[in-house]
Amino acid sequence: MSFASMTSADFNQNPSKAKKAANEGPLVIAEHGEASYVLVRYDDFKDHWRKSKSLYDALNNKGSEFDDDFTPERVSFEGRDVEF
């Protein structure tokens, strides 16, 4: 998920532009060059930040951008000497 950014002066001058940007994804509002606030749609806030999830629910999130199956490489122990 990418974050758009806007200065607090731009936000104060054009809040409708900020709302349009927040429709695409979270909008970081910066004051004096440092991130201070995040503007998100209320539905996104409810879905991701407000509701606590169990570990199972978090890992089973079907809307995640990381839905690719994890396929680790096979490890071979051939040629390794083991001493006890």
Buried (B, 14 or more C-beta within 10 A) or exposed (E): EEEBEBEEEBBEEEEEEBEEBBEEEBBBBBEEEEEEEBBBBEEBBEBBEEEEEEEEEEEEEEEEEEEEEEEEEEEEEEEEEEEE
